[in-house]
Amino acid sequence: MSALRTAVLSVALLVAGGEGIAIATDGFRAFTTETARRLAVRRRPVGLPAVPLENQSGVAFTVDDLRGRWVLVDFIYTRCLTMCAVLGGDFSQLERQLAEPIARGRLQLLSVSFDPAHDAPADLASYLTRFRGHGPGWEAARPVAEEGLKQITTAFGITVIPDQLGGYTHNAAIHLVDPAGRLVDIYDVGQVELVTRSVLDRLTP
Amino acid sequence: MTAQMLVQIPLLIGAGCLLAPVVPTRVPARIHAWNQGGVAGLILATLVATFWMLPRSLDASISHPLMAAAKHLSVPLLIGLPFALSWPKMGFVVRGVLLAEVVATFFRLGWLYWVSPIRLCNNYGLDDQRRLGAYMLVLGGGLLAWLGWKLLMGRFDSGAPSPGSLPPATDHWEWTPAELSPEAASAYEDARLRGLCHEGALEAALGAAQRLPIPTASHPPPALSRPAGARVPSASRSGK
């Protein structure tokens, strides 16, 4: 009798536990936060807060001002020599490949610094120069307030942790924001071709 | 990452295990009917442990206070406590499978963390992840060596299950001290105190019982209540 009960309970536990783990991993697809973030955004676009920013020329604007255009966003800090350099290269390539929609004002590239204390407008400008960003198609900006930094990184799902070299480790990706100001897709660093195709697909009616 | 997986979570599991002795005795008695051989408790502990081994869960327990609270409650109460209540009921095979699986998990995850070029947790750096992987490989190796040693040296203690938790003994290796005659039981206790394993102590107890002097009227013969047809321990097994 107790063997039967134990068997029933064990099967029930296995079914419930399997179901629980399936839910916790988005149907065994997302085992890491990074994958989960991408799946979640594709399933349900994230509305972005109107965070006040300041660009490489010291001009103030908010995330809301970008509405009406598609925006490709990445997160960087200008002292970064690893991931941000790769992202810079990607954006430089994207700026060339997507020159046409950029010129028609339908697309904007934006690099947001998560290290506003170090990244003054002059640093942002030299970052763009380093990757031959010509502006105004590609802008670099920093959040004006500490609160804004927290808001924008939370909305995008960016986690920044200090490394031992005085810099930061961060989850790097290319984010696509639609004209309604919603984060709709996230791509891996280096997926320049995929991003180009995806943006062009969305721009052609 | 290393600190969370190899220090914090094991300590939380340990805290849950420490709760087991203070659980009122009627509780284990009641759940026993649903936990024969400790199987259901083991499944519960394993499933919850699986959840807390997901990189996502580790990340979330740092980023979200609610997940941190869930971890601090569920790891002791749903892993440590059921494990501690179930382990004494588990048979040799279940324990062996569990331990082999623990070793395999240390190797699998350790290898993954060690070689993965991508960070699995947004809250931890790659160097931390690699260090965790290396430590897990070393720990898995150590555990495997210890298991191998226990198996080879024949000192793998299958435990003396508490009376009533076993099906009727069909083999003398499964006898519990309560089923022995008083003399044999005390010889068994002595043998266990001398450091012998369950089987070794049983053999010693059976041997002692056979050597006992003439029974008295007030004291029944020391012959054991051995089921008919059960094997007498043979000398060939004493080397175990």
HADDOCK unambig.tbl for C-alpha pairs under 7 A between the chains (distance, minus, plus):
assign (segid A and resid 2 and name CA) (segid B and resid 33 and name CA) 4.65 0.50 0.50
assign (segid A and resid 2 and name CA) (segid B and resid 34 and name CA) 5.91 0.50 0.50
assign (segid A and resid 2 and name CA) (segid B and resid 36 and name CA) 6.33 0.50 0.50
assign (segid A and resid 3 and name CA) (segid B and resid 36 and name CA) 5.92 0.50 0.50
assign (segid A and resid 5 and name CA) (segid B and resid 33 and name CA) 6.85 0.50 0.50
assign (segid A and resid 5 and name CA) (segid B and resid 34 and name CA) 5.18 0.50 0.50
assign (segid A and resid 6 and name CA) (segid B and resid 34 and name CA) 4.37 0.50 0.50
assign (segid A and resid 6 and name CA) (segid B and resid 35 and name CA) 5.14 0.50 0.50
assign (segid A and resid 6 and name CA) (segid B and resid 36 and name CA) 5.83 0.50 0.50
assign (segid A and resid 6 and name CA) (segid B and resid 40 and name CA) 6.12 0.50 0.50
assign (segid A and resid 9 and name CA) (segid B and resid 34 and name CA) 6.69 0.50 0.50
assign (segid A and resid 9 and name CA) (segid B and resid 40 and name CA) 6.44 0.50 0.50
assign (segid A and resid 10 and name CA) (segid B and resid 40 and name CA) 4.84 0.50 0.50
assign (segid A and resid 10 and name CA) (segid B and resid 43 and name CA) 6.70 0.50 0.50
assign (segid A and resid 13 and name CA) (segid B and resid 44 and name CA) 6.47 0.50 0.50
assign (segid A and resid 17 and name CA) (segid B and resid 47 and name CA) 5.88 0.50 0.50
assign (segid A and resid 21 and name CA) (segid B and resid 51 and name CA) 6.37 0.50 0.50
assign (segid A and resid 31 and name CA) (segid B and resid 54 and name CA) 6.04 0.50 0.50
assign (segid A and resid 31 and name CA) (segid B and resid 55 and name CA) 6.15 0.50 0.50
assign (segid A and resid 31 and name CA) (segid B and resid 56 and name CA) 5.71 0.50 0.50
assign (segid A and resid 32 and name CA) (segid B and resid 55 and name CA) 5.27 0.50 0.50
assign (segid A and resid 32 and name CA) (segid B and resid 56 and name CA) 4.46 0.50 0.50
assign (segid A and resid 32 and name CA) (segid B and resid 120 and name CA) 5.81 0.50 0.50
assign (segid A and resid 32 and name CA) (segid B and resid 121 and name CA) 6.50 0.50 0.50
assign (segid A and resid 33 and name CA) (segid B and resid 56 and name CA) 4.80 0.50 0.50
assign (segid A and resid 33 and name CA) (segid B and resid 59 and name CA) 6.81 0.50 0.50
assign (segid A and resid 33 and name CA) (segid B and resid 121 and name CA) 6.68 0.50 0.50
assign (segid A and resid 33 and name CA) (segid B and resid 122 and name CA) 6.83 0.50 0.50
assign (segid A and resid 159 and name CA) (segid B and resid 122 and name CA) 5.99 0.50 0.50
assign (segid A and resid 159 and name CA) (segid B and resid 123 and name CA) 6.59 0.50 0.50
assign (segid A and resid 161 and name CA) (segid B and resid 123 and name CA) 6.50 0.50 0.50
assign (segid A and resid 169 and name CA) (segid B and resid 125 and name CA) 6.65 0.50 0.50
assign (segid A and resid 171 and name CA) (segid B and resid 122 and name CA) 6.27 0.50 0.50
